Amino acid sequence: MIAIDRSRLPTPGADPTVRFPAVSRRSLANGLRVRTVEHRGVPVVSFLLLLSSGSAVEPIDRPGLAALTADMLDEGSGARSALDIEDALSGMGAQFETEVGSDATVLSLLTLPRFCDQALGLLSDIVARPRLFVEDFDRVRELRLNRLRQLRDLAPAVADIALARLLYAGHPYGRLPIGTTRGLESSSADDVSRFHQQVWRPSEVTIAAVGGEAMERARQMVAAITAEPEVGLTYEGTVKSVTAFGAFIEIMPGTEALLHVSEMRHTRVEKPEDVVKKGERVMVKLVERDERGRLRLSMKALLPKPNAGEAGPVVAAPEGDAYATTEGAPSAPVAEGAEDHRSARSERPRRDGGDRGGRGGRGPRK
């Protein structure tokens, strides 16, 4: 047993040495800032997206719009529904969280290194190309209104609201990010769409990636997912699904677009599965992006046109909403005309007081 003299204070030891890992910094051409840190202590990869705007920039007559917009991001994106996004997160064992403050909005995604590509593609899809459908908006807004009603009976929440108003009277800091009943009731899906377009710009975003993977690869993937598909370019894509009216082709990581049956061949195609199969690699040309950002592909644009008299019956071009929305980011496009030798791939409380519907796979959000 060691004797201890309790009549005097122990002698302080040497100050510990703390060594922080190096942070690699880079800015992309579109203004987006990338920060990567190589840290091998835990076999996971963490992505954090920081938007340098929060509830302080929302319109004065729409308190709660910033948090409502952030809440809508993963309610569907492109061809994915909210449930599809949840399935993708669950399949990667990923945890997705959202937090909104007065001066910043933070999205975080934690996953395993082997899902790094899919996770970044999904994160890009959620942030850059949310669907923002009216029916999803109505449901999410009602959940947040219900949460506001619940907060009226919680003394700590009432105290937070009273203190903020007292300290910052007349200033955006004087209201909580969840907003007010009047502000949410006066907001519309169009308000959310406009706010997203105005505020969620690459020049206002910083992405940080931390993990044991090669961080140079992470930087390359971040640059890839922030790029946009270009009309007129040819891509080698993977058939993700085949439907009665065509097929959805992933032309970039996380970016699916519609190849309509009328664009598969110059002659009539009775069954899309006779031309493409799920999982196949196919060459397609991006021929159109409509005013809502939806992409349309073509295979027949890369095929020689039949001689006069040889062409069979054709199929009408797609109409209405038979398109996929832009998603994700690019693999290297193949120059048109160049020879290619590659093979033919419950509801829960939120940090800002809002509510979610009964979907798992994500942590608390603000």
N, C-alpha and C positions, 0 to 999 in steps of 0.2 A: 504494500500500500504506500502511495506517495503522500508525504506530508504537505499540507497546504497552509501557508501563512495568510490568514484572512485579516490580519491587522493592517495590511497595506494593499494598495492597488497593484495588480499584476503589471509587469513591464510590457509595454506594447512591442509587438514584433515588427518585422519589416513590412512595408506596404506591399500588397500583392501586385503583381504585374498583370495588366489586362491588355491583351492584344486583340484588336478587332480585325476581322477579315477585310481584305481589300475590296473596295467597291469599284466595279468597272462602270464608267459612265459613257453614254453615247446618245446622240440626238439624231433622229431620222429626218429625212428631207421634208416630211409633212409636219415637223415640229414636235412629234411625239418623243418623249424622253424615256430612255431605257437604262435601268440600273440592274446589274447582275452581281451576285455574290456566290462564290463557291464555298459551300459549307457541308462537310461530309459527316457531321455528327449523327444525323438521323436519316434513314433511307426514304425521304419524301422530298417533293418539290413544292415550294410555295410560291404562288403568284399573287401579287398585290397591285391593283390598279387604283391610282389616286387621281381623282378629278379635282382640280383646284377651285371648285365652286360648290356651294351647298345651298342651304335654305335662305341665306342672306341675299341671293341674287334673284329669287323668285318674285313675281309681280306682287305688289303690296296688297292687291285685292284677291290674291290666290295663295294665301298661306297654306303650306303643305304640298304645293305642287312639285317641289324638288324631290321630296321623299316619295311622293306618289309616282313620279317618273322613274325613280330608281327601282321602286317596287314592281313596275311593269316590265322591266327589262327581260326577265326570265319567264314571262308569261307566254312566250312563244316567239320564235325567231325564224324567218324564212319558212321552210317547209316543216319545221318542227313546232309541235304544240307544246304547251306547258308540261304535259305529261311526258312527251318525248325528251324534253330537256332534263326532266327529273330522272327518266330512265337512263339517259346518258351519264348523268352524274353518279347515279347508283352503280352503273356498270364499271365506272372507273374507281369506285370507292372514294369519290371525291366529296369534299365539304365546301359548300359555297355560301358566303356570307356577304351581306350588304350593310353598310353603316353610313348614315347621313348626319352631318353636323352643320353648323352655321357657315363654315368656310371651306368645307371639303366633303367629298363623297368617296367612300372607299369600298371597293369590291375585292374580296379575297377568295382564292381558290387553292385548296390543298389536295394533292393527289400523289400517286406513286410515280417514280421516274419513268416507268415504261409507258405511262399514259400521257407523257409530256406533250406530245404532238396533238393528241385529241383534246386535251384540256385547254391548250392555248387556242385551238380552233374554235372550241365551244365558247370560251370567254370572249373572243373577238366577235363571234356571231351574236352573243347576248348583248354586247355593248353597242356594236355598230349597226346592227340590222334587226332590231326588235320589231315584232309585228304590230304591237299597240292596237289590237282589235278592240272595237267598242264593247263587245260582250265581255272580254277580259277586264277592260277598264271598269265597267259597271260592277263586276264582282269584287275587284280589288278595292274600289272606292267604298263599297258598302262594308267590307271587312274593316277598313280603317275608321269609318264613321261609327261602327259598333264599338271599336276599341276606344274611341274618344268618349263614348257614353260610359264605358266601364271605368275610365280614368277619373270621372267625376266622383266616384265613390272611393277612390284611393287617396288617402291623406298625403303620402309622399309626392304623388303626381300633382295634386292641387298645390302643394307647397312649392314644387319646382316652377310651376306656371306663375304663381304669385311672386316669387323671388325674381324670376327673369323680367317680369313686367316692372317690378320696382327698380331694379338695377339699370335696365336699358329701356326705359319708357320712350316710345316713339321710334325705336331703332329695331332693325330686323333681329338683333340678338334678343329682343324682348319677347319672342315667341318660340315655342318649341318646334323642331322640324316636322313633327306629325301634323302641325297646322291646326286649323279650327274647323268646326262643323260648317260654318258659313263658307269658308274658303274651299273646302272639299266639295260641298254641294254645288258651288258655282263653277267648279272646274269641269272640263270636258275632255274627251279623248283627243280632240284637236289641240287643246291647250298643252296636253302632254307631248304630242307629236312636235309642236312648234318649240317647246322648251327643250326637248331632246336635240332638235336640229340646231338650235342657237347655242346651247351650252356644252353639249357633249362633242367637242371638237378635238382632233388629235393634238393640236397645239396646247391644249389645256390638260393633257393627260400624261401621267408618268406611270410606267410599268416597271415593277421590281420583281426579279426572279431570284430565289434563293434555293440552293440544293446542291447535291453532289454530282449532278450531271455536268457535262462540259458546258460552261456558261456561254462560250462562243456560239455553240449550237443554239442555245436559248435565244441569243441576240438575233441570230439569223431567222429563227422561227417567228420572233416578234415582228421583225421587218416584213416577213412574208405575210402574216395574218393581217397587217395593216394596209396591204396593197389592195387594189381593186381590179377585178376582172376587166379586160378591155374588149369591147366589141370589135369583131374582125379578126381576132387572134384565134389560133387553133390550139386546143388543149387535149392532152391525153387524160381521160377521166375514168373513174370507177363507177360501174352501174350499182347504185345503192338499192334500188327497188324498181320493179316493173309493174305497171298498172294497165288497165284496159285502154287508157288513152295515151300511153307512152311510157317513159322511164325517167327516173330522177338520177342524174349523173353528178358525182362529186368531181368538179373540175379543179378544186383547190381544197386543202385541208379544211373541212368544215363548211365548204361552199357547194351546195347542191343546186342544180338548175334543171329545168324541164326540157327533155327531148320529146317533143310531141310525135305521135305516130306518123303524122303527115310529113315530118322532117327526116324520117329514117331512110327512105328510098324515093327515087323519082316515080316509081310505080306504086300502086296501092299495096299497103301492108295490112293484112287481116288481123294478125296477132303480133303485138310488139315482142312477145317472147320468142317469136320465130327469128328475130333479128338480133336481139341482145338478151343476155342472161345475167342475173344478179351475180356480182363479183367480177365480171369481165372488165378488161381494160379496153376502152374504145377511143377513137379519135373523133372529136366533135369541134364544130366551129361556133363561137359565140356570135349570134347574128342580131340580137336585139336586147336592149335593156329598156323597159317601159318607164313611164313617169313615176311609178311606185318602186322602182329599183329592181323589178323582177326580171330574171334572165331567161332567154330562150335560146336553145341550142339547135344545131342542125348537123346531121350526118350527110345528107344528100348534097349539101353545099360543097363537100369535099370529093364527091363522086363525079365522074364524067357524065355529062348529060347524054341521054339516049338520042339516037338519030330520029329524025322525023318519021313517023309511022311505026316506030318501035315502042314508043312510050305507051304504057297501059293506063288504066284509070288512076286518078290521083285522089288524095284525101284532102278535104277542106282544112285550111290552116286553123290553128287553135284560136278560140275566142274566150271571152270572159276571164275567169281566174285560173285557167288551166296552165299556170306558170308556177315556177318556184321562185322564191325571193332570193336575192343575193345573200350569200353567207360566206364567212371565213376568209381564206387567203390562199395565195397562189402556190402551185407547183410551177416549175418552169414551163412556159408555153412553148409549143413547137412552131417554128416559123412555117407559114403556109407554103406548101409546095416542096418543103424539104423532106428528104427521105428519113424515116424514123425506124430504128431497129430495136426499139424497146418492146418487151413482151406485152401481148394483149391482156385491179383493187376495191298534322292535325292542327291543324290550326294551332298557332303558338304565339306567345307575346314576342314583340320585337323591341330592339333597343330604343327606338324612337317612340314606342308605345303603340305601333301599328300591329296589325294581325296578318297572318297568313292563312290560306286554306290548308286543308289536311294533306300536305305533301312533305315527305321526309327528304333526307339526303343533304340538307343544308343547315347551317347554324343560324343563330339569331341574326336578324337584319334590322336596319334602322330606316 
